[in-house]
Amino acid sequence: MKTVSALKKDLEFNGGLFSLIEVLKTIAVSQYRALEHRLKGYEELLKTIEGFFRFFDISSVEHPFLSPQKNSQIVLAITSDSGLLGGLNASVVAHAIKELSDIPGRLVVMGERGKIYAREAAVTYTAFGGVKEEERSAQAIQVRDYLIQKIAEEQFGYLKVIFPFPASFTIQRVETLQFLPFKLGAGAGGAQANFSFSDIIFESDPARIVEYLVYLWMGQKLFEIFGLSRLAEFAARYVHLEESAQKLKDLDKKTKLEYFRVRHEIIDRNMRELFSARQLYAHKR
């Protein structure tokens, strides 16, 4: 059984830790709100890029970006460099490993936490640093160029990106988005063209045009996903800290009960000893 002084120190430590958690929660909320206001969607740009595909009979274009050459894939798992996210990073890596068990290929991990989980799972991987807001555009270009290079060199048929998605401030889920083979999103192609594809004169080979459009689309989509993953990171950190704060409250409540119980036992024992001493002294007189 702990002493009163030890229990008192525990209560003081719990109080200080709770204050620290509250500060970290406030920081997480501030970071989330600030990024949410800065985060811009580029839906019009993506729709414009995808809209160019209405000028193609895409089914007649032969290109690895449209038709898988091999039944192999690259899986990009986006995690964070820091902890306090509960099991979000572990879940992202677990989803990536599951994808690779269905179709073999290569794992590419962004973030220090992803590297740790991939290493623990004994999975071979290629690593990039975690997403940094001020470097997000440059990172999207770097990762896109690396992925396209590997796909061209080793003829991977599929490319999937797995990332944390902020469904709301308190709910995050792991999303899987297939980049390659490229498929148009719902309504992305716009209205059907009022002309025959055979009437169009292409200055460049349609396959090269498709390649460039997908190249632009991938860079912009990765930029967007990196921002969403950062947003999910701040939200998950807040949720994890809130859960920790609640557990600390419960622990503190138990510690207080134990502190008062031990303190009362000491007071009762002292009173009994004092009463016995008085009785003994009175009897001697």
C-alpha positions as CSV (number, residue, x, y, z in Angstrom):
1,M,0.0,0.0,0.0
2,K,1.3,3.4,-0.9
3,T,2.0,6.0,1.7
4,V,0.2,9.3,1.9
5,S,3.2,11.3,0.7
6,A,3.5,8.9,-2.3
7,L,-0.2,9.3,-3.2
8,K,0.0,13.0,-2.8
9,K,2.9,13.1,-5.3
10,D,0.8,10.9,-7.7
11,L,-2.0,13.4,-7.5
12,E,0.3,16.3,-8.2
13,F,1.8,14.5,-11.1
14,N,-1.6,13.6,-12.5
15,G,-2.6,17.3,-12.2
16,G,0.4,18.5,-14.1
17,L,0.0,15.8,-16.8
18,F,-3.7,16.7,-17.2
19,S,-2.8,20.3,-17.7
20,L,-0.2,19.4,-20.3
21,I,-2.7,17.2,-22.2
22,E,-5.2,20.1,-22.2
23,V,-2.5,22.4,-23.8
24,L,-1.7,19.7,-26.4
25,K,-5.5,19.4,-27.2
26,T,-5.7,23.2,-27.7
27,I,-2.7,23.1,-30.0
28,A,-4.2,20.2,-32.1
29,V,-7.5,22.1,-32.5
30,S,-5.7,25.3,-33.5
31,Q,-3.6,23.4,-36.1
32,Y,-6.7,21.7,-37.4
33,R,-8.6,24.9,-37.8
34,A,-5.7,26.8,-39.3
35,L,-5.0,24.1,-41.9
36,E,-8.7,23.7,-42.7
37,H,-8.9,27.4,-43.6
38,R,-5.8,27.2,-45.7
39,L,-6.7,23.9,-47.4
40,K,-8.1,24.6,-50.8
41,G,-9.8,22.1,-53.0
42,Y,-8.8,22.2,-56.7
43,E,-11.9,20.3,-57.9
44,E,-12.3,22.6,-60.9
45,L,-8.7,22.0,-62.0
46,L,-9.1,18.2,-61.6
47,K,-12.4,18.3,-63.5
48,T,-10.7,20.4,-66.2
49,I,-7.9,17.9,-66.6
50,E,-10.3,15.0,-66.6
51,G,-12.6,16.8,-68.9
52,F,-9.9,16.7,-71.7
53,F,-10.6,12.9,-71.8
54,R,-14.0,13.6,-73.5
55,F,-12.0,14.4,-76.7
56,F,-10.6,10.8,-76.7
57,D,-12.1,7.5,-77.4
58,I,-10.2,6.3,-74.3
59,S,-11.0,2.7,-74.9
60,S,-9.0,2.8,-78.1
61,V,-5.8,4.3,-76.6
62,E,-3.1,1.8,-75.6
63,H,-1.1,3.0,-72.6
64,P,0.1,1.4,-69.4
65,F,-1.7,4.1,-67.4
66,L,-5.0,2.8,-68.8
67,S,-4.4,-0.9,-69.2
68,P,-2.3,-2.9,-66.7
69,Q,0.7,-4.6,-68.3
70,K,1.4,-6.8,-65.3
71,N,-0.5,-8.1,-62.2
72,S,1.7,-6.2,-59.8
73,Q,1.3,-3.0,-57.9
74,I,2.8,-0.1,-56.0
75,V,1.0,0.8,-52.8
76,L,1.7,4.2,-51.3
77,A,0.9,4.4,-47.5
78,I,0.8,7.9,-46.1
79,T,1.5,8.2,-42.3
80,S,2.9,10.8,-40.0
81,D,6.3,11.6,-38.5
82,S,4.8,11.9,-35.0
83,G,2.8,9.9,-32.6
84,L,-0.3,10.5,-30.4
85,L,-2.6,9.4,-33.2
86,G,-4.0,6.3,-31.6
87,G,-3.9,3.5,-34.1
88,L,-4.4,5.6,-37.2
89,N,-0.9,5.1,-38.6
90,A,-0.9,1.4,-37.8
91,S,-4.2,1.0,-39.5
92,V,-2.9,2.7,-42.7
93,V,0.1,0.4,-42.9
94,A,-2.1,-2.7,-42.1
95,H,-4.4,-1.7,-45.0
96,A,-1.4,-1.4,-47.3
97,I,0.0,-4.8,-46.3
98,K,-3.4,-6.3,-46.9
99,E,-3.5,-4.8,-50.4
100,L,-0.1,-6.3,-51.1
101,S,-1.2,-9.7,-49.9
102,D,-4.0,-9.6,-52.6
103,I,-1.7,-8.4,-55.4
104,P,2.1,-8.6,-54.9
105,G,4.2,-5.5,-55.4
106,R,6.1,-2.8,-53.7
107,L,5.3,-0.8,-50.5
108,V,6.2,2.9,-50.5
109,V,5.8,4.6,-47.1
110,M,5.6,8.3,-46.2
111,G,6.3,9.2,-42.6
112,E,8.5,7.9,-39.8
113,R,5.6,6.0,-38.1
114,G,4.9,4.1,-41.2
115,K,8.5,3.1,-41.5
116,I,8.4,1.7,-37.9
117,Y,5.2,-0.3,-38.5
118,A,6.5,-1.7,-41.8
119,R,9.8,-2.7,-40.2
120,E,7.9,-4.4,-37.4
121,A,5.9,-6.3,-39.9
122,A,9.1,-7.4,-41.7
123,V,7.9,-5.9,-45.0
124,T,10.3,-4.5,-47.6
125,Y,9.6,-0.8,-48.3
126,T,10.8,2.4,-49.8
127,A,10.6,5.4,-47.5
128,F,9.9,9.1,-47.8
129,G,9.6,11.7,-45.1
130,G,6.3,12.7,-43.6
131,V,4.1,15.4,-45.2
132,K,5.1,18.9,-44.2
133,E,2.6,21.7,-45.0
134,E,5.2,24.2,-46.3
135,E,6.7,21.5,-48.6
136,R,3.5,19.8,-49.6
137,S,3.6,20.8,-53.3
138,A,7.3,19.9,-53.7
139,Q,6.7,16.5,-52.0
140,A,3.7,15.8,-54.2
141,I,5.9,16.3,-57.3
142,Q,8.8,14.3,-55.9
143,V,6.6,11.3,-55.0
144,R,4.7,11.4,-58.3
145,D,7.9,11.5,-60.3
146,Y,9.3,8.6,-58.3
147,L,6.1,6.5,-58.7
148,I,5.9,7.1,-62.5
149,Q,9.6,6.3,-62.9
150,K,9.2,2.9,-61.1
151,I,6.0,2.1,-63.0
152,A,7.9,2.7,-66.3
153,E,11.0,0.8,-65.2
154,E,9.3,-2.2,-63.7
155,Q,6.0,-2.1,-65.5
156,F,3.8,-2.2,-62.4
157,G,0.1,-2.6,-63.4
158,Y,-1.6,-0.9,-60.5
159,L,-0.9,2.1,-58.2
160,K,-2.9,2.6,-55.0
161,V,-2.7,5.3,-52.4
162,I,-3.8,4.6,-48.8
163,F,-4.2,7.6,-46.5
164,P,-6.1,8.8,-43.4
165,F,-9.2,10.8,-44.3
166,P,-10.9,13.3,-42.0
167,A,-14.5,12.4,-42.3
168,S,-15.1,14.9,-39.5
169,F,-13.2,16.4,-36.6
170,T,-13.8,13.4,-34.4
171,I,-14.0,10.7,-37.1
172,Q,-11.1,9.6,-39.2
173,R,-11.0,6.6,-41.6
174,V,-8.5,4.9,-43.8
175,E,-9.2,5.5,-47.5
176,T,-7.8,3.6,-50.5
177,L,-7.7,5.4,-53.9
178,Q,-6.7,3.6,-57.1
179,F,-4.6,5.9,-59.2
180,L,-3.7,3.4,-62.0
181,P,-5.1,2.1,-64.2
182,F,-6.6,5.5,-64.5
183,K,-10.4,5.7,-64.5
184,L,-12.5,8.8,-64.9
185,G,-14.5,9.8,-61.8
186,A,-18.2,10.1,-61.8
187,G,-19.2,12.9,-64.2
188,A,-15.5,13.9,-64.6
189,G,-15.7,13.6,-68.4
190,G,-18.3,16.2,-68.8
191,A,-21.0,16.2,-71.5
192,Q,-20.6,13.9,-74.5
193,A,-18.9,15.6,-77.4
194,N,-21.1,16.4,-80.4
195,F,-18.6,15.2,-82.9
196,S,-16.9,12.0,-84.1
197,F,-13.5,11.1,-82.6
198,S,-12.3,10.4,-86.1
199,D,-12.9,14.1,-87.0
200,I,-10.2,15.3,-84.5
201,I,-6.7,15.9,-85.7
202,F,-4.2,15.3,-82.9
203,E,-0.9,17.1,-83.2
204,S,0.6,14.6,-80.7
205,D,0.0,10.9,-80.3
206,P,-3.2,10.4,-78.1
207,A,-1.3,8.0,-75.9
208,R,1.3,10.7,-75.1
209,I,-1.5,13.2,-74.4
210,V,-3.2,10.7,-72.1
211,E,0.2,10.2,-70.3
212,Y,0.6,13.9,-69.7
213,L,-2.9,14.4,-68.5
214,V,-2.6,11.6,-66.0
215,Y,0.8,13.0,-65.0
216,L,-0.8,16.3,-64.2
217,W,-3.7,14.7,-62.4
218,M,-1.5,12.5,-60.2
219,G,0.5,15.5,-59.0
220,Q,-2.6,17.5,-58.1
221,K,-4.3,14.6,-56.5
222,L,-1.3,13.7,-54.3
223,F,-1.1,17.4,-53.3
224,E,-4.8,17.3,-52.2
225,I,-4.4,13.9,-50.4
226,F,-1.3,15.1,-48.5
227,G,-3.4,18.1,-47.2
228,L,-6.2,15.8,-46.1
229,S,-3.8,13.4,-44.4
230,R,-2.4,16.3,-42.3
231,L,-5.9,17.4,-41.4
232,A,-6.7,13.8,-40.3
233,E,-3.5,13.8,-38.3
234,F,-4.5,16.8,-36.2
235,A,-8.0,15.5,-35.7
236,A,-6.8,12.0,-34.6
237,R,-4.3,13.6,-32.2
238,Y,-7.1,15.5,-30.5
239,V,-9.2,12.4,-30.2
240,H,-6.4,10.4,-28.8
241,L,-5.5,13.1,-26.3
242,E,-9.2,13.4,-25.3
243,E,-9.2,9.7,-24.6
244,S,-6.0,9.9,-22.6
245,A,-7.4,12.8,-20.6
246,Q,-10.5,10.8,-19.7
247,K,-8.4,7.8,-18.6
248,L,-6.3,10.2,-16.5
249,K,-9.4,11.6,-14.9
250,D,-10.6,8.1,-13.9
251,L,-7.1,7.2,-12.6
252,D,-7.0,10.5,-10.6
253,K,-10.4,9.7,-9.1
254,K,-9.2,6.3,-7.9
255,T,-6.0,7.8,-6.5
256,K,-7.9,10.5,-4.6
257,L,-10.2,7.8,-3.0
258,E,-7.1,5.8,-2.0
259,Y,-5.4,8.9,-0.7
260,F,-8.3,9.9,1.6
261,R,-8.8,6.2,2.7
262,V,-5.1,5.9,3.7
263,R,-5.2,9.4,5.4
264,H,-8.3,8.5,7.3
265,E,-6.8,5.2,8.4
266,I,-3.8,7.0,9.7
267,I,-6.0,9.5,11.6
268,D,-8.1,6.7,13.1
269,R,-5.0,4.8,14.1
270,N,-3.5,7.9,15.7
271,M,-6.7,8.6,17.6
272,R,-6.9,5.1,18.9
273,E,-3.3,5.2,20.0
274,L,-3.9,8.6,21.7
275,F,-7.0,7.3,23.4
276,S,-5.2,4.1,24.6
277,A,-2.3,6.3,25.9
278,R,-4.7,8.5,27.9
279,Q,-6.5,5.4,29.3
280,L,-3.2,3.9,30.4
281,Y,-2.1,7.2,31.9
282,A,-5.4,7.6,33.8
283,H,-5.2,4.0,35.1
284,K,-1.7,4.5,36.4
285,R,-2.8,7.6,38.4
